Amino acid sequence: MDVFAGTGALGLEALSRGAAHATFVENHRGALKTLQANIATLNETEFCTILPIKAAALAKSPINAVDYAFLDAPYDKGLTVPALQVLAQNGWLSPHAVIMAEVGAREDLPPPPGFHVVKEKTYGAARAVFLEFRPELAEAH
């Protein structure tokens, strides 16, 4: 799953490395056009679903829960934590799913209940935060 997908680079890369399907979440019109063009150019249309909505508007998942999710929200807008919460609450993530969230290098990212930070790496203006979804941790709260 590629949330705040933009051009779809992360989801399309996952497909090129063996992912069976990619679900893209993006609501910016210009980015959606680029995303659709990139999917078509790479002949991946049958393996992709585009949800043209805001991440926080995701309803209950109509698909099997995903094992991997990428989130690259605009920096310093406070969008990553609410997106993680919606993904967890609405069944988008399988237990022990791996999530990579890219945030600003100085941006605070307190993991919401059910998420465990595994690793962080800062590079330039960005920080990659690798999390594991562990629903049992949310139940303890």
Secondary structure, DSSP 4 states (H G I P E B T S, - for coil): -EET-TT-HHHHHHHHTT-S-EEEE---HHHHHHHHHHHHHTT-GGGEEEE-S-GGG--S-SSPPEEEEEE-PPTTSS-HHHHHHHHHHTT-EEEEEEEEEEEETT---PPPTTEEEEEEEEETTEEEEEEEE-HHHHHT-
